[in-house]
Amino acid sequence: MLTFEVDMTNFERLQNDMIKIRSKKVEGIISEIIDQYTYADTSDRPWIIGFSGGKDSTVLLTLVWIALQRIKQDLPYPYQLRRPVYVVCNDTMVENPIISSYIDDVLVKVEEGARDQGIPIIVKKTVPKLEESFWINVIGKGYPVPNNTFRWCTDKLKIRPTSNFLLEQIDEKGEAIVLLGTRYEESATRERSMKKHEVEGKRLSKHNTNANTYVYAPIKELMLEEIWYIINTIPSPWGFDNSILFQIYADASADDYECPTVVTNKAHSSCGQSRFGCWTCTVVKQDKSMTALIENGQHWMQPLLEFRNSLVENRNISENRSDTRRNGMPAVDEEGHRSGNYEMHYRARILKELLQIQKEVQNERPHVTLITNQELIAIQVMWNRDLEFDYTVGDIYKKIYNKDISTNNIKSLDDTERRILKDVCKEDVSYYHLIDNLITLQETKTLMISKYGLHNDVENRIESFVNENEL
């Protein structure tokens, strides 16, 4: 019994020593951030924090926020808060719904907290251009879902939207500094990549792709347990409940992702290091985080996981793929297997299944949207541009929801016009279909950013009509 008490005393002493070491390390990072913001760089180059809502970016924002609070409180003019700090969150539009909802709640609190405290933090949310969204590419254009050899999603859904915002800041200020929550410990590859661009003795490193952009990684040397120590012991300066984030990670952690954490609260016995991303991600073999969330009570996500798995399973089936790519290049191997873009019947099938799942999920979670009405309309635009008129988004939508999709931005021929047109073309109904198709092409094109390509679309439809009638 005596030995047990001594052991416990030693354990508690060790815990206290670790807490002191971690607290000192955290204070060192905050002091460095204060110095970088005020003294090391006297310019007004904006800081841009890439915020995903995950543990690392949460810790980064927390420490920067505390540094700004202290600058405001302790430092005299001209070292006051002159430099704007943008919290940029990129929404791929196919984020894990639980994380997406959590991030929305956090960003509201960040905006409110910054305003109430007089902190120069500005929230910006970026999204892909409509014609570059995930579903426009897969269902509209027929792109096969991403894999390790064709990972088009990262560029279109993440890099381009954020880069566009970054370029806007550079155009205005000349230069910008991007703060990242990357850490050496994440992986050997990440550490090599970070150190490759670092300059010895300098906090800032050149951005590897964007000119006039510098990278600052204040938490790069923090260990995973130190990340969780900060989340679990330092109250959120913008007034959010960090235990919610902790619980999300705990629920999403598979057994092989568990990690012990030493904190002051005994309830924090373990934490996860799961990675969250798009619920549609087909690059990974298994979505362990979504699987774990389902196993821990989020049963409504089961249809999403099954749909994601079906996208993987059906990706390379020859019957689902065209014999050409979108650029017209042949896509058939020596064995006759087709690997071009998705055929129309499969695109329509994906849309039908996606809408069915969305309707099912919305019965329990009405706020969850898997595909927007804007995307649905744009998909129809893409189908028309591909001269695919046998399937319509409106028909598929109505069969599932038993109502018409809202199409306020698009005008169609009314019943009277259609009747007159059919009467004029009664001797050859194919001309009616041609004219209807051409009008549809012209009208739906107005939904996109410009009418570029409309002339070619019209020519292609007429050429197709001529070829069909020659046969």
Disulfide bonds with the S-S distance in Angstrom:
none
